[in-house]
Amino acid sequence: MQVVASIERVLAKQWGLWRRDGNIAGDTSRPLDYFFLRNMSVVIPDEVLESARLSEGDVRLELAVALFQQERLTLAQAARLAGMDRMDFQQALASRRIAVHYDVGDFEADRQTLRDLGRL
């Protein structure tokens, strides 16, 4: 079974670097692919998955949880990697007694957003 961890591509078009010939404006020595984040494929032998009793979804969730715990992914990024919406991913974290990273700075930013929206 092949487990594919997808990372969203960053389009050079959004950066204003896209040219119709497929090269990057101002840097014709590099193809457009140079500026993309890439997908990564990880091949895990079936016997390993079977002995660990893991499905592809389980592997994605375990990886997402581990990277979230290490603060290498945000909640949204980890949920996307796990193939879940944020609330489902938060429930998966809660079932493992893993706290969502939310500090005073996040709280203050949320309060300011609520003030800006006229809700505080």
C-alpha positions, 0 to 999 in steps of 0.5 A: 500500500502506498501512503501519500502525504499531500502538501498543498502546492504553492502556485507561482501564478499567485506570486506573479512569477508565471510565464506562459512558456512555463518558466519563471519570470526573471529566472529562466534558468529554473523550471516552474517546478523548482518553485513548487512544494512537492508531494511526497510518497512514502511506501510502507510494506503491506506486512508492516501495516498488517502487523501494526493493524494500520490502514492508510487513514490510521497512518495519516492520522498518526503522522498528523498527531505526531507533527501537531504534538511537535508543533511542526503543523498547525491544527488546520494543517494537521487536520488536512494531513489526517484527511479530517475536518478540524473538529474531528481532528480536535476530537481525535486529539482530545481522545488522546488527551492532547491539548490544542496549542492555544496561548495568550497571544492566540487568545488576544488575537481572537479577542481583537478579531471579535472587537473588529467584528463588533462582537465584543 
